[in-house]
Amino acid sequence: MIYKNLIKPVLFKLDAESVHNFTINFGNKLSNYSIARNFIKRLYCYENDKLNLRLFNIGFKNPLGLAAGFDKNALLTNLIPYFGFGFMEIGSVTNLPCPGNPKPRLFRLPKDKALVVNYGLYNSGAKKVYNNLKNKEFLIPIGISIAKTNLPNILNEKAIQDYCNSFKLLNKIGDYITINISCPNSESGTTFCEDSLALNNLLKNIRKINEDKLIFLKISPDINKEQLNNIIKLSKKYNIKALIVSNLSKKRNKLKLKTSKEILNEYSKGGISGLPIKEISNNLIKQVYKLSKGKICIVGCGGIFNANDAYEKLKLGSSLLQLITGMIYEGPQIIKKINKGLVKLIEKDKFKDIKEVIGYKNI
């Protein structure tokens, strides 16, 4: 209640990107002090054996992860575990440093509980992120999201090589690598989600570098059934272990409020995150689970604001979950609330643990 009633009203009067940068820098400094980390843990951590999962021989204390897009440059890996997340994903990281799109490039749509994100893959580059992570030990599973450097001359074979350069540098760090094939804010305007031949070439070259690395794909919520089928086929062919469903959406039709549409008329570019894509994400999770016959792990992402939202994605077939926008609107206590709420829902429905929930609605 303190965050929503006192802190959030102040923060939401300030520029969204400035608030985000301050949060990252302050969190980075705070992570150096054990007294601060332990205080945060007492406030926000909640553990229950019914939430424990073991996937890909990795232990997750709970299914709720921090999505890529928050800690772009791997500055908070010492702090995020103390907020109660079960895992976290860094990035998206590109081979070369990216200044990103011109500012302003991050906007709130409060009445729709949404964000408009038009960063254009702003990050410090793979080498810097590698140096930030190379000697660290992690308290929770860590994923690194990689994407194509956002420059107009990096296309086709150059784009594949760009991904491969990042993968070569980063594949020995963390528990998994996510290949972000769906950023809606890149120069080319198209993604590997839409071009199965290009995706095949990308995954073939990635697997030449490392046959065994655990790889996830982050897909767009705006793809059609044929594109999704192609992604699933290629995922099986190249031993892709999970699909993150999903990235930002370019679609505006789920925005209900006039104020949101006025903001988007002024700032037309960018992808939508948050509550408006919850239904889109859920429908895609349902499709992936059925088309893959439950054999490809799903990481549900998009529109998670409470335990019921999280539970629905699990029942539809997600094994893991990710969020950012919900935390921005509800505050850091959201992780504890969701995890406690999940346990109550599991017990109410008389499941033994979270593993019995996954895909229950799609059986």
Phi, psi and omega per residue, in radians:
M1 nan -0.575 3.129
I2 -1.074 -0.776 -3.133
Y3 -1.101 -0.884 -3.027
K4 -1.208 -0.600 -3.041
N5 -1.610 -0.494 -3.046
L6 -2.034 -0.852 -3.018
I7 -1.396 -0.867 -3.077
K8 -1.017 -0.764 3.130
P9 -1.015 -0.593 3.107
V10 -1.275 -0.856 -3.101
L11 -1.052 -0.648 -3.058
F12 -1.315 -0.104 3.018
K13 -1.570 -0.168 -3.120
L14 -1.769 2.825 3.102
D15 -1.015 2.304 -3.021
A16 -1.085 -0.760 -3.122
E17 -1.196 -0.636 3.101
S18 -1.096 -0.701 3.096
V19 -1.129 -0.749 3.138
H20 -1.089 -0.789 -3.138
N21 -1.109 -0.702 3.090
F22 -1.087 -0.749 -3.141
T23 -1.057 -0.767 3.141
I24 -1.125 -0.825 -3.100
N25 -1.166 -0.716 3.117
F26 -1.175 -0.738 3.113
G27 -1.099 -0.657 3.107
N28 -1.077 -0.751 3.112
K29 -1.206 -0.724 -3.115
L30 -1.094 -0.573 -3.071
S31 -1.147 -0.236 3.141
N32 -1.409 -0.133 -3.031
Y33 -2.002 2.048 -3.105
S34 -1.100 -0.596 -3.135
I35 -1.111 -0.654 3.107
A36 -1.225 -0.754 -3.141
R37 -1.070 -0.772 -3.113
N38 -1.208 -0.591 3.080
F39 -1.132 -0.764 3.099
I40 -1.080 -0.731 3.135
K41 -1.053 -0.750 3.134
R42 -1.107 -0.608 -3.129
L43 -1.306 -0.710 -2.849
Y44 -2.029 -0.337 -3.053
C45 -1.409 2.447 3.024
Y46 -2.465 2.260 -3.129
E47 -2.205 2.480 3.084
N48 -2.695 2.307 -3.081
D49 -1.043 -0.420 -3.130
K50 -1.199 -0.235 3.131
L51 -1.698 -0.099 -3.075
N52 -1.213 2.410 3.099
L53 -2.335 2.597 2.966
R54 -2.212 1.948 -3.125
L55 -2.241 2.357 3.122
F56 0.991 0.539 -3.101
N57 1.147 0.445 3.084
I58 -2.074 2.344 3.114
G59 -1.558 2.265 3.070
F60 -2.053 2.169 3.133
K61 -1.211 -0.481 3.032
N62 -2.739 2.905 -3.007
P63 -1.477 -0.049 -2.958
L64 -1.613 2.072 -3.111
G65 -2.062 2.757 3.009
L66 -1.483 2.154 -3.081
A67 -1.282 2.760 2.986
A68 -1.081 2.592 -3.122
G69 2.030 -0.356 3.112
F70 -1.614 -1.012 3.117
D71 -1.754 1.369 -3.014
K72 -1.144 -0.591 -2.995
N73 -2.000 0.328 3.034
A74 1.051 0.939 3.135
L75 -1.846 -0.169 -2.995
L76 -2.084 0.307 -3.080
T77 -1.165 -0.369 3.095
N78 -1.469 -0.202 -3.036
L79 -1.948 -0.716 -3.035
I80 -0.960 -0.679 3.141
P81 -1.002 -0.480 -3.086
Y82 -1.342 -0.164 3.050
F83 -1.552 -0.021 3.031
G84 1.709 0.101 3.090
F85 -1.176 2.572 3.102
G86 -1.437 -0.399 3.084
F87 -2.887 2.984 3.091
M88 -2.564 2.716 -3.138
E89 -2.195 2.298 -3.090
I90 -1.696 2.666 3.039
G91 1.859 -2.733 0.128
S92 -1.265 2.486 -3.101
V93 -1.870 2.416 3.096
T94 -1.990 2.781 -3.111
N95 -0.993 -0.865 3.105
L96 -1.768 2.631 3.052
P97 -0.997 2.458 -3.136
C98 -2.099 2.145 3.045
P99 -1.264 -0.331 3.133
G100 1.454 -3.059 3.141
N101 -1.329 2.802 3.117
P102 -1.037 2.559 3.080
K103 -1.407 2.704 -0.066
P104 -1.313 2.608 -3.017
R105 -2.516 0.198 3.059
L106 -2.486 2.155 -3.048
F107 -2.355 2.531 3.077
R108 -1.703 2.501 2.989
L109 -2.104 1.339 -2.926
P110 -1.000 -0.688 -3.069
K111 -1.304 -0.270 3.031
D112 -1.789 0.004 -3.059
K113 0.870 0.931 -3.058
A114 -2.401 2.904 2.983
L115 -2.197 2.614 2.904
V116 -1.870 2.072 -3.048
V117 -1.986 2.103 3.138
N118 -2.370 0.723 -3.098
Y119 -1.099 -0.568 -3.077
G120 1.205 0.657 3.075
L121 1.082 0.678 3.015
Y122 -1.034 2.120 3.051
N123 -2.934 2.976 -3.040
S124 -1.517 -0.048 3.106
G125 1.660 2.770 -3.012
A126 -1.094 -0.673 -3.100
K127 -1.121 -0.760 3.123
K128 -1.118 -0.779 3.126
V129 -1.123 -0.724 3.077
Y130 -0.991 -0.802 3.140
N131 -1.136 -0.572 3.097
N132 -1.195 -0.437 -2.984
L133 -1.941 -0.352 -2.847
K134 -1.042 -0.520 -3.095
N135 -1.899 0.257 -3.035
K136 -1.651 2.611 2.940
E137 -1.879 2.459 -3.008
F138 -1.929 2.464 -3.125
L139 -1.493 -0.386 3.097
I140 -2.333 2.829 3.095
P141 -0.996 2.429 -3.068
I142 -2.143 2.274 3.003
G143 -1.990 2.650 3.072
I144 -2.121 2.103 3.111
S145 -1.567 2.218 3.094
I146 -2.011 2.564 -3.132
A147 -2.465 2.995 3.123
K148 -1.311 2.369 3.045
T149 -0.962 2.283 -3.004
N150 -1.482 1.241 3.064
L151 -2.240 2.472 -3.017
P152 -1.147 -0.360 -3.109
N153 -1.558 -0.083 -3.136
I154 -1.720 1.594 -3.089
L155 -2.370 2.842 3.023
N156 0.976 -2.178 -3.096
E157 -1.109 -0.574 3.096
K158 -1.136 -0.616 3.113
A159 -1.153 -0.751 3.109
I160 -1.089 -0.770 3.117
Q161 -1.112 -0.612 3.124
D162 -1.097 -0.821 3.052
Y163 -1.018 -0.802 -3.073
C164 -1.097 -0.638 3.115
N165 -1.110 -0.726 3.076
S166 -1.127 -0.775 -3.116
F167 -1.092 -0.730 3.113
K168 -1.003 -0.714 -3.073
L169 -1.341 -0.619 -2.938
L170 -1.863 -0.128 -2.971
N171 -1.275 -0.208 3.107
K172 -1.571 -0.040 -3.090
I173 -1.924 2.490 3.058
G174 1.351 -3.115 -3.052
D175 -1.597 -0.512 3.133
Y176 -2.694 2.805 3.018
I177 -2.007 2.260 2.989
T178 -1.709 2.248 3.023
I179 -1.672 1.900 -3.130
N180 -1.410 1.780 -3.106
I181 -1.812 0.320 -2.931
S182 -2.454 0.353 3.135
C183 -1.121 2.175 -3.077
P184 -1.458 -0.019 -2.989
N185 -2.021 0.503 -3.130
S186 -1.615 2.844 -3.087
E187 -1.027 -0.677 -3.024
S188 -1.231 -0.463 -3.128
G189 1.403 -0.183 3.074
T190 -2.089 2.912 -3.095
T191 -2.349 2.956 3.100
F192 -1.208 -0.258 3.053
C193 -1.079 -0.579 -3.015
E194 -1.571 -0.258 -3.032
D195 -2.143 1.696 -3.043
S196 -1.175 -0.574 3.112
L197 -1.140 -0.781 3.109
A198 -1.120 -0.711 3.127
L199 -1.127 -0.723 3.084
N200 -1.011 -0.799 3.128
N201 -1.138 -0.669 3.105
L202 -1.088 -0.895 -3.087
L203 -1.173 -0.621 3.093
K204 -1.068 -0.760 -3.139
N205 -1.258 -0.618 3.068
I206 -1.102 -0.761 -3.111
R207 -1.214 -0.399 3.042
K208 -1.160 -0.500 -3.134
I209 -1.346 -0.770 -3.114
N210 -2.664 1.950 -3.107
E211 -1.310 -0.382 -2.937
D212 -1.875 -0.247 -3.076
K213 -1.047 2.383 3.081
L214 -1.194 2.086 -3.073
I215 -2.145 2.340 2.986
F216 -1.936 2.708 2.970
L217 -2.012 2.365 3.042
K218 -1.779 2.065 -3.000
I219 -1.898 2.844 -3.128
S220 -1.420 2.542 3.041
P221 -1.346 -0.135 -3.000
D222 -1.756 0.146 -3.110
I223 -1.366 2.771 3.101
N224 -1.637 3.086 -3.036
K225 -1.136 -0.659 3.120
E226 -1.112 -0.765 3.106
Q227 -1.105 -0.704 3.108
L228 -1.118 -0.761 3.094
N229 -0.996 -0.758 3.134
N230 -1.107 -0.708 3.128
I231 -1.107 -0.755 -3.140
I232 -1.135 -0.737 3.102
K233 -1.061 -0.784 -3.134
L234 -1.224 -0.545 3.084
S235 -1.107 -0.722 3.092
K236 -1.186 -0.721 -3.110
K237 -1.084 -0.673 -3.044
Y238 -1.894 0.331 3.038
N239 0.984 0.787 3.012
I240 -1.384 2.191 -2.980
K241 -1.489 -0.435 -3.076
A242 -2.665 2.639 2.979
L243 -1.972 2.267 3.039
I244 -1.574 2.048 -3.008
V245 -2.117 1.613 0.340
S246 -2.780 -3.099 3.105
N247 -1.442 -2.919 3.094
L248 -1.158 2.676 3.124
S249 -1.909 2.447 3.039
K250 -1.452 -0.256 -3.063
K251 -1.275 2.423 -3.133
R252 -1.890 -0.065 -2.983
N253 -1.192 -0.288 3.130
K254 -1.544 -0.085 3.073
L255 -1.375 2.197 -2.996
K256 -1.741 -0.425 -2.910
L257 -1.776 2.483 -3.091
K258 -1.037 -0.699 -3.107
T259 -1.080 -0.661 3.113
S260 -1.133 -0.725 -3.110
K261 -1.207 -0.568 3.085
E262 -1.158 -0.722 3.086
I263 -1.076 -0.741 -3.121
L264 -1.231 -0.472 3.045
N265 -1.165 -0.591 3.135
E266 -1.385 -0.680 -3.123
Y267 -2.119 1.389 -2.923
S268 -1.277 -0.423 -3.100
K269 -1.463 2.853 3.075
G270 1.987 2.739 3.107
G271 -1.754 2.686 -3.116
I272 -1.704 2.359 2.994
S273 -2.165 2.896 3.049
G274 1.773 -2.703 -2.989
L275 -1.005 -0.646 -3.109
P276 -1.099 -0.337 -3.141
I277 -1.822 0.152 3.130
K278 -1.019 -0.856 -3.106
E279 -1.155 -0.703 3.113
I280 -1.060 -0.819 3.131
S281 -1.081 -0.783 -3.121
N282 -1.084 -0.730 3.119
N283 -1.110 -0.668 3.139
L284 -1.242 -0.655 3.063
I285 -1.029 -0.790 3.132
K286 -1.032 -0.759 3.140
Q287 -1.144 -0.792 -3.114
V288 -1.066 -0.763 -3.112
Y289 -1.086 -0.756 -3.122
K290 -1.255 -0.771 -3.101
L291 -1.171 -0.593 3.141
S292 -1.589 -0.040 -3.096
K293 0.977 0.614 3.096
G294 1.254 0.205 -3.051
K295 -1.624 -0.178 3.039
I296 -1.921 2.198 3.133
C297 -1.100 2.475 3.117
I298 -2.026 2.323 2.997
V299 -1.865 1.885 -3.073
G300 -1.415 2.224 -3.080
C301 -2.511 2.301 3.103
G302 2.246 1.837 3.023
G303 1.400 0.518 3.090
I304 -1.614 1.981 -3.126
F305 -2.152 -0.193 -3.131
N306 -2.782 3.111 -3.089
A307 -1.117 -0.611 3.128
N308 -1.126 -0.695 3.084
D309 -1.072 -0.766 -3.136
A310 -1.155 -0.754 -3.107
Y311 -1.092 -0.698 3.127
E312 -1.070 -0.757 3.128
K313 -1.143 -0.643 3.089
L314 -1.141 -0.787 -3.130
K315 -1.129 -0.519 3.136
L316 -1.356 -0.259 3.076
G317 2.359 -0.052 3.096
S318 -1.270 2.394 3.013
S319 -1.662 -0.567 3.096
L320 -2.208 2.885 -3.110
L321 -2.364 2.697 3.047
Q322 -2.428 2.625 3.057
L323 -2.644 2.784 2.886
I324 -2.467 -0.948 -3.002
T325 -1.028 -0.691 3.098
G326 -1.028 -0.663 3.126
M327 -1.191 -0.632 3.137
I328 -1.157 -0.657 -3.127
Y329 -1.466 -0.613 -3.044
E330 -1.771 -0.292 -3.120
G331 1.647 2.927 -3.061
P332 -1.135 -0.301 3.101
Q333 -1.200 -0.191 -3.107
I334 -1.046 -0.576 -3.097
I335 -1.129 -0.838 3.121
K336 -1.110 -0.746 -3.126
K337 -1.090 -0.752 -3.129
I338 -1.162 -0.809 -3.111
N339 -1.118 -0.718 3.077
K340 -1.143 -0.706 3.127
G341 -1.136 -0.636 3.105
L342 -1.093 -0.719 3.120
V343 -1.080 -0.750 3.110
K344 -1.080 -0.726 3.137
L345 -1.189 -0.678 3.080
I346 -1.055 -0.798 -3.123
E347 -1.205 -0.687 3.127
K348 -1.057 -0.689 -3.117
D349 -1.563 0.106 3.044
K350 1.079 0.579 2.986
F351 -1.478 2.641 3.114
K352 -1.224 -0.776 3.139
D353 -2.801 -3.082 -3.038
I354 -1.121 -0.496 -3.105
K355 -1.073 -0.558 3.135
E356 -1.301 -0.308 -3.114
V357 -1.369 -0.588 -2.951
I358 -1.062 2.063 3.096
G359 1.361 0.114 -3.048
Y360 -1.020 -0.644 -3.099
K361 -1.348 -0.209 -3.088
N362 -1.898 0.091 -3.125
I363 -1.276 nan nan
